[in-house]
Amino acid sequence: MAAAGVLALAVIPLLASREVVDLLVFTALYSIAGIGVTFLLGQCGIISLAENVFYGIGAYATAYVTTALGWHWLVALVIGMAIGGAVATILAWPVLRLSGHFLALATLALATIGHVLFLEWDWITGGTLGIGGVAQISFFGCVLNTPQRFYYLAWIVVGIVFWLYSNLLDSRAGCAMRAMRDRPDAAMVLGIDIHQLKVKVFVLSAMVGSLAGSLFASYVTFVSVDSFGIERAVSFLLIAVVGGAQTIIGTIFGAAFVTLAPNLLSRLGDVHPLLFALALVLTVIFLPQGIGGFLQQQIRRLFELSRLGGDA
Amino acid sequence: MSENVLMRVDGISKSFFGLSVLRCVTLDIAQGTITGLIGPNGAGKSTLFNIVSGFLTPDAGDVIYKGKSIARTSVTARSRLGIMRTFQTPQIFDHMTVRENLVVGCHKLSRSGFLSNVLGLRSSRRELAKMNMIAAGALNRFDLKGMADVRAGDLTTGQQRLLELARGTLATPDLLCLDEPSSGLNADESRQLRLMLEHLNREGTTIFLVSHDMDLMEVASTVNVLCFGEIIAQGNFSSVKVNPLVREAYLGA
């Protein structure tokens, strides 16, 4: 089934319109940024609303480094991830001492501060005007300047990032994380340094968010402060909730929901924000485990049915 | 301090909001023994336990472990020094399977770093496989056979206690602190627990035991009686049982 999914993804750009492929590129970019938020929520019990900050750091790093300094896009991407990781470390050390609602509020504050700084530090971000002419990504002379071309790169990066996260899920640190989520006291007694572990996962999610931001900047070649506001942070959290925080593959469905649903609904006229809200509420009510959790349940049920059928 | 004292609780006092809970409590936990702590409800047993394991810091006094003061070190650091505790209500990882719970118990035995986990390096995968093997062995020893893939939250209280104990012993602690380990167990499970404690003790684990269960307390070589924040008697269980102060405060009630 996974193979069928990959095949479908590979064929789509050959058949679909430019507009659809463009939306699917955004689905990929949001999957990359969303996986960090999903993982923090589902595996560590940390609600982060600050992912827009790191997405922005990646985007501005790529924009500034490729335009003002004229350096290669890959250097810019690495610089963005390094800055994102460093900022995350400095912020997470004190902030992750908090937990629950207080932590959620603190990350919301970070998201707001980040947005204001992106606006105010116009010598580097271009303020409300933004930065145009960001270098496009190219491999051996092939410039990824159409949605079709960028599509494959974006989804390959999704594959790599998800592979890394699935390694983490099924490892010593992954078990320690879930232990910390369920019972922090018992986790500490077993020798797990829960604060340090939280900081590490947070930094990883920041670096991945920054990676998504860099790709975004190279794709649209123009960054402006509107792309990195609170709404973006909320939509990243929506990806985790709608996709289902317990599974990592659900993130892709969450990202698809956040990118595709508003676009499809907007064809129905001015009521589309209302319809989006309605679709969101219905999803949360009827699929409390998210789309990923629902699919996992169905697959498990099918598996059990086929086993019973085999016995009879 | 004599050489065979593993932990000395030295003149510990603690009060909450002006209410004095522990007053100059001193007791020794000798290497290789089972040391008991009993006392009526509200005597301060849990507070003392939390001070020993690092969840609370004392207002005065010290906790000396292997000759070093640890009264202000973190829970995690104490765990790495070999101190393990269980909780009055079992703290198992509800949403994880029994096997995964035991794998977390091996956390201290393994070293692989976060980065090698993320990259899925062979060393990190091999380590997880080893942890899984140790966990599988513990399933047999602790009567949890066939439950490897059961969600730990679905176990009975008795099984949860067993799991918590099993998980706590995997990293071979030097000092195992047990808080009411037999509460919620049926007679059969209690007997099993007692055998298990004796077995662990024979293998060299020092045990600090808080319990209301007087049958279980018979395994202790020394019993300390805590009453309203003060130690009122110390000695072997049979001598403590006939101590008039103790009878008045606790057993005779």
Chai-1 contact restraints between the chains, C-beta under 6 A:
chainA,res_idxA,chainB,res_idxB,connection_type,confidence,min_distance_angstrom,max_distance_angstrom,comment,restraint_id
A,L164,B,V118,contact,1.0,0.0,6.0,A-B,restraint_1
A,N167,B,V118,contact,1.0,0.0,6.0,A-B,restraint_2
A,N167,B,G120,contact,1.0,0.0,6.0,A-B,restraint_3
A,L168,B,N117,contact,1.0,0.0,6.0,A-B,restraint_4
A,L168,B,V118,contact,1.0,0.0,6.0,A-B,restraint_5
A,S171,B,N117,contact,1.0,0.0,6.0,A-B,restraint_6
A,S171,B,S124,contact,1.0,0.0,6.0,A-B,restraint_7
A,S171,B,L128,contact,1.0,0.0,6.0,A-B,restraint_8
A,R172,B,S110,contact,1.0,0.0,6.0,A-B,restraint_9
A,R172,B,S112,contact,1.0,0.0,6.0,A-B,restraint_10
A,A173,B,F114,contact,1.0,0.0,6.0,A-B,restraint_11
A,A173,B,N117,contact,1.0,0.0,6.0,A-B,restraint_12
A,C175,B,E100,contact,1.0,0.0,6.0,A-B,restraint_13
A,C175,B,V103,contact,1.0,0.0,6.0,A-B,restraint_14
A,C175,B,V104,contact,1.0,0.0,6.0,A-B,restraint_15
A,A176,B,H107,contact,1.0,0.0,6.0,A-B,restraint_16
A,R178,B,M96,contact,1.0,0.0,6.0,A-B,restraint_17
A,A179,B,F93,contact,1.0,0.0,6.0,A-B,restraint_18
A,A179,B,V104,contact,1.0,0.0,6.0,A-B,restraint_19
A,D182,B,F93,contact,1.0,0.0,6.0,A-B,restraint_20
A,D182,B,D94,contact,1.0,0.0,6.0,A-B,restraint_21
A,D182,B,H95,contact,1.0,0.0,6.0,A-B,restraint_22
A,R183,B,Q91,contact,1.0,0.0,6.0,A-B,restraint_23
A,R183,B,F93,contact,1.0,0.0,6.0,A-B,restraint_24
A,A186,B,Q91,contact,1.0,0.0,6.0,A-B,restraint_25
A,M188,B,V75,contact,1.0,0.0,6.0,A-B,restraint_26
A,M188,B,T76,contact,1.0,0.0,6.0,A-B,restraint_27
A,V189,B,S79,contact,1.0,0.0,6.0,A-B,restraint_28
A,V189,B,R85,contact,1.0,0.0,6.0,A-B,restraint_29
A,L190,B,V104,contact,1.0,0.0,6.0,A-B,restraint_30
A,L190,B,H107,contact,1.0,0.0,6.0,A-B,restraint_31
A,G191,B,S79,contact,1.0,0.0,6.0,A-B,restraint_32
A,G191,B,R80,contact,1.0,0.0,6.0,A-B,restraint_33
A,G191,B,H107,contact,1.0,0.0,6.0,A-B,restraint_34
A,G191,B,K108,contact,1.0,0.0,6.0,A-B,restraint_35
A,I192,B,H107,contact,1.0,0.0,6.0,A-B,restraint_36
A,D193,B,T76,contact,1.0,0.0,6.0,A-B,restraint_37
A,K200,B,F114,contact,1.0,0.0,6.0,A-B,restraint_38
